[in-house]
Amino acid sequence: MTNERSNEAWLADLQAEGPRREAAVQDLLIWLERRLFFYLRERSDLRGLSEDELAQMAADFAQESVLIILEKLAQFKGHSKFTTWAAKIAVHQALGELRRARWRDVSLEALTAEGQLDPTVLLSDPLTPEEKSLRREVVNLVVDVMNTELTKRQRQALIARLVQGVPIEVLAEQMHTNPNALYKLLHDARKRLKTRLLERGISPEDVLATFG
Amino acid sequence: MTPSASHPIPESIAVLVRLLRTLAMTEERELSCEEVFELVDYYAELQGAGVNAQDLLPAVAHHLRLCPECADEYRALLRCLELETLAPGQTSLPG
């Protein structure tokens, strides 16, 4: 029944009053809840949870998502099916919460050692003497460029993202900014790092080729 | 706090490779996560319809290769949309 609604019908029903709106909200809730449940059930990091716990988690995420979707109705431009747009918001909400839960209580300063990159983090054994020599040269250049050409904030963000894999919204919170501004800061840092490495004769593509 | 070490490449080499791959993919102009979020439902439907979304929206495809969170959400969205094709009995919840 849910998929029989056109985009226009979804908007009209969700913006209506009384039982018509309630029915549409309920349909959307069930539609999202089912899909989130089956998605969550496939996630390897949630395998320890029972079906009932996963169903409750899906229900909670769907409930929170429907509230957000109702607030954002005016932003729906009709470039996709309404349910696809709604699923995008629900997935963003659900995965964002899972990421934040996983990275709760992590301190940025502890992760990035005050923003300086230690070369040993990029070097590992066992290597042949030739590999070690080439890799050490590359690593020393990368670390030198990172430590001298990037701002402390750029360095912190890049290390947290690339070395530690901190999710962007978690890192943005830690750095008292928003994900969009953080993406720009990281993009600027990557461009600067790439340019400086190229100026010193290091092409990331060529170096990658030596790693096989 | 780093991802699990089940990967055959030692973590420190993996970090260097990740950094170099990211730098190799870095372009002068890139879409942000917010810009990709605006387009990803359309992108997913194109992909679901068998259209080559990467050719039509290369900047979105590029961002999805660079950003693990957006890529994860895109895969989850595709999976949720795939459930459209399941029989009704396969999508009933427990309880």
Interface residues (C-beta under 8 A of the other chain):
Chain A: N3 E33 R34 R35 L36 F37 F38 Y39 E42 E51 D52 A55 A58 H79 S80 K81 T84 W85 A87 K88 A90 V91 H92 A94 L95 R99 V106 L111 T120 V121 L122 L123 S124 R135 V138 V139 V142 L162 V163 Q164 G165 P167 I168 E169 P179 N180 Y183 K184 H187 R190 K191 L193 K194 L197 P204 E205 V207 L208 F211
Chain B: M1 T2 P3 P10 E11 S12 I13 V15 L16 V17 R18 L19 L20 R21 T22 L23 A24 T26 E28 E30 S32 C33 E34 F37 L39 V40 D41 Y42 A44 E45 C67 P68 E69 D72 E73 A76 L77 R79 C80 L81 L83 E84 T91 S92 L93 P94 G95
